[in-house]
Amino acid sequence: MDCIFCKIVEGSIPSNKVYENDSVVAFHDIQPAAPVHILIIPKKHIPTMNDAAPEDNELIGDIFAAARHIAKELGIAEDGYRLINNVNSDGGQVVYHLHVHLLGGKKLGSLLA
């Protein structure tokens, strides 16, 4: 498989990990859009949120539990943070391995006007 995130999971591409458990890995984004920009990915390859099956529901929950933990550990939980999941090209997805962006460390502008 030629998925960069799968290669990070297997350890063949290095990353600056901040969290890992049996089901997810989280690491610093190499092109941060905020002072804190972490990518949280499942170890299982799921191309997009549209491809997540009912049996992946617990795994999706693990991603959000990891986000909560990381936000607390990095000291941004109280001030606030944003979680973003881009789906397919019109949604802004670039890497086709399900992932959630955790952004924080500054006041983030509204996405909805």
C-alpha positions as CSV (number, residue, x, y, z in Angstrom):
1,M,0.0,0.0,0.0
2,D,1.3,3.4,-0.8
3,C,-0.4,5.3,2.0
4,I,1.9,7.7,3.9
5,F,-0.2,7.4,7.1
6,C,0.0,3.6,6.9
7,K,3.8,3.9,6.6
8,I,3.8,6.2,9.7
9,V,1.7,3.5,11.6
10,E,4.2,0.8,10.6
11,G,7.2,3.0,11.5
12,S,8.8,3.1,8.1
13,I,8.3,6.9,7.9
14,P,9.2,8.8,11.1
15,S,6.8,11.2,12.8
16,N,6.8,13.3,15.9
17,K,4.3,11.2,17.9
18,V,2.4,12.7,20.8
19,Y,0.2,9.7,21.5
20,E,-0.3,6.1,20.6
21,N,-2.4,3.2,21.8
22,D,-3.6,-0.1,20.3
23,S,-6.0,1.6,17.8
24,V,-4.7,5.1,17.0
25,V,-1.5,7.2,16.5
26,A,-1.3,11.0,16.9
27,F,1.6,13.1,15.7
28,H,2.4,16.7,14.9
29,D,1.4,17.9,11.4
30,I,4.4,18.9,9.3
31,Q,2.6,21.9,7.9
32,P,0.9,23.3,11.0
33,A,-2.1,25.6,10.6
34,A,-2.1,26.6,14.3
35,P,0.4,26.6,17.2
36,V,-0.9,23.2,18.1
37,H,-1.7,21.0,15.0
38,I,-1.9,17.3,15.7
39,L,-3.1,14.6,13.3
40,I,-5.0,11.7,14.9
41,I,-5.2,8.6,12.7
42,P,-6.6,5.1,13.2
43,K,-4.0,2.3,12.7
44,K,-6.5,0.6,10.5
45,H,-6.6,1.9,7.0
46,I,-9.9,3.6,6.3
47,P,-9.8,5.9,3.3
48,T,-12.5,8.4,4.3
49,M,-15.2,8.8,6.9
50,N,-17.6,7.6,4.2
51,D,-15.7,4.2,4.2
52,A,-16.1,3.7,8.0
53,A,-18.3,0.7,8.6
54,P,-20.5,0.1,11.6
55,E,-17.8,-2.1,13.1
56,D,-15.5,0.9,13.1
57,N,-17.8,2.9,15.5
58,E,-15.6,2.1,18.5
59,L,-12.5,3.0,16.6
60,I,-14.0,6.4,15.7
61,G,-14.8,6.9,19.4
62,D,-11.1,6.1,20.2
63,I,-10.0,8.9,17.9
64,F,-12.2,11.4,19.8
65,A,-11.0,10.0,23.2
66,A,-7.4,10.4,22.0
67,A,-8.2,14.0,21.0
68,R,-9.6,14.8,24.5
69,H,-6.5,13.2,26.1
70,I,-4.0,15.1,23.9
71,A,-5.8,18.4,24.3
72,K,-5.5,18.0,28.1
73,E,-1.9,16.9,27.9
74,L,-0.9,19.8,25.7
75,G,-2.7,22.3,27.9
76,I,-5.3,23.5,25.4
77,A,-8.4,21.7,26.7
78,E,-9.6,24.6,28.9
79,D,-9.2,27.4,26.4
80,G,-10.5,25.3,23.5
81,Y,-9.6,23.5,20.4
82,R,-11.1,22.4,17.0
83,L,-11.4,19.0,15.5
84,I,-11.7,18.7,11.8
85,N,-12.2,15.7,9.5
86,N,-12.0,16.5,5.8
87,V,-13.9,14.1,3.5
88,N,-13.0,13.7,-0.2
89,S,-11.7,16.4,-2.5
90,D,-14.4,19.0,-2.1
91,G,-14.1,18.6,1.7
92,G,-10.4,19.3,1.5
93,Q,-9.0,15.8,2.1
94,V,-5.5,15.3,0.7
95,V,-4.4,12.0,2.3
96,Y,-6.9,9.2,1.8
97,H,-6.5,7.6,5.3
98,L,-9.1,8.8,7.8
99,H,-7.7,11.4,10.1
100,V,-8.8,14.2,12.4
101,H,-6.9,17.5,12.8
102,L,-6.7,18.8,16.3
103,L,-6.0,22.5,16.2
104,G,-5.5,24.9,19.1
105,G,-3.0,27.1,21.0
106,K,-4.7,30.3,19.8
107,K,-8.1,31.8,19.3
108,L,-9.5,30.2,16.1
109,G,-11.7,32.2,13.8
110,S,-15.2,31.0,13.0
111,L,-15.6,28.8,10.0
112,L,-19.3,29.7,9.7
113,A,-20.3,33.2,8.9
